[in-house]
């Protein structure tokens, strides 16, 4: 099972850099010639075609440049593209941001329910009462992604504090590669418990209550920095990145932008300091300490 020692291998990230001559374009981007490549991870509700179309239309209009939304199945793939500068920016998770904080810069952090924060949830089947994580010992547990903060790292850090890895605590673990899929796994009985993004679960409770009603939120984590939008540090000052940052930070003041935020159930985006993610960094070090 994947551990927290490396989000992606630096060797793999380097291969992206040396193996793609197109990266040279990102160093001197020209808005009139090159689209802005914006990555999305499975943490968000990105299977909503209406949302994707409106997000692309808003960002393209606001930046004055065609924006290409880049999606991949796993966090690792998007992180590799971002770290190797094959993307101008990406909406990633706090975990890979912290792991590559020396190579990435924050563009903006979503504001949800008036805060740039969210929680990780451990969910169980409807009707099951759980007070502490210790009561989940021996479960079949569903994680979202090995590079997800809410869908892997938070639960792993709680176990690491007990000197345990997930595979030593749970009877069986598996990755669903999507927070929605974690909810489905627990709701269907495929898993007895699961680690899921609290923001995603809450949004699903609004739009898919028939599914989330089959699960129960057993444990909520402390408040953590919301999954941020980041860019490669070496192109932070370029025109496309700055245009994208402006588009995100002013989204709440734009009619079309407000519609995107409504679909996302977000209040807007804010300009935050890297220290917002220090708690996640501490969790990562705790898990790494197990070796």
Buried (B, 14 or more C-beta within 10 A) or exposed (E): EBBBEBBBEEEBBEEBEEEBEEBEBBEEBEBEEBBBBBBBBBBBBBEBEEBBEBBBBBBBBBBEBEBBBBBBEBBBBBBBBBBBBBBBBBBBBBBBBBBBBEBBBBBBBBBBEEEBBBBBBBBBBEEBEBEEBEBBEEBBBBBBBBBBBBBBBBBBBBBBEEEBBBEEBBEEBBBBBBBBBBBBBBBEEBBBBBBBBBBBBBBBBEEBEEBBEBBBBBBEBEEBBBBBBBBBBEBBEBBBBBBBBBBBBEBBEBEBBBBBBEBBBBBBBBEBEBEBBEBBBEBBEBBBEBE
